Amino acid sequence: MIKFWFSKFFFVVAAALTLSEVSLANTVTSAEEARSWRFTVWLDETPIGYHQVSIEKENDKKTVHTQADFDVRLLFIPVYSYEHETRERWENNCLVDIASTTNDNGDEYFIDSTQHQNQLAIQTKNGRTALQGCVRSFAYWDIELLNSERLLNTQTGEYQPVSVTDMGTGLLPVEEDRIEARHFRLVVEGMTIDLWYTDEMRWLALQSVTESGAVLRYLPENFSNIAEET
């Protein structure tokens, strides 16, 4: 059950954490200008790993590097492990190239791509698919994601239908504090992912609930500095 749910969760999350070489505390005026986040990943109250991303930006082009590493244990016994790495190139806010590798508790996945005649050709272990138009992945730093009808899963290569609902503004509990944040809810294949942003649409946090009822959260390591900024 743990392996199944984590696999499904990463189908929609692994691509999302696309960031760069500056700490979240140094994020400037907008989500797109943000250079880096490093998230601690929690399962209920237990830290199980990290997810970090880097963006190198030049004019309308971005190079994105994502890494994730999970290690879930019960009574000190390893029950699940996950390693994921993705490299993406974006132009004019559209994905034009992607390469990823994933080890999902022993199951291997990969994605390679080529660009041809305004199509992004995706090669995975299950075959080849050509995607037309402006393709986006689950990149939560890119606020255009909130207006997207489909997003590319960077583990499996699936182009998945999504829906996003604006849940309004509220207080996000963070450690012993609360931060005012904008709340959005993304639904994909029956899964619900809650996202929080600052008023300037800088991405703050992510949360989802597993099939067993456990809460999986992504929280930046420098939340105290965000609280001072907002």
Number of C-alpha atoms within 10 A of each C-alpha: 9 12 15 11 14 20 19 15 19 20 20 26 21 25 30 22 27 30 27 23 15 15 16 24 19 15 18 13 11 15 19 19 16 24 22 23 29 25 24 17 24 20 17 13 11 11 16 18 19 19 25 22 24 23 25 15 17 9 7 10 17 19 20 22 23 22 22 22 16 20 15 19 13 8 6 7 8 10 13 18 18 20 19 23 22 22 21 21 19 18 16 11 16 17 21 22 19 25 20 23 19 23 16 20 16 11 9 13 18 20 22 18 20 14 15 11 7 12 16 21 19 23 19 18 12 11 9 13 16 14 14 12 10 15 19 22 26 23 23 25 24 20 16 12 19 18 11 17 13 18 21 23 22 32 28 23 26 16 18 16 13 19 15 19 13 12 13 11 15 13 13 17 11 13 9 6 11 12 20 16 24 22 21 18 19 18 15 17 11 8 15 17 20 18 22 26 22 20 13 13 17 24 25 25 21 22 17 20 18 17 13 9 9 13 14 22 21 22 21 23 16 16 19 15 12 16 14 9 12 11
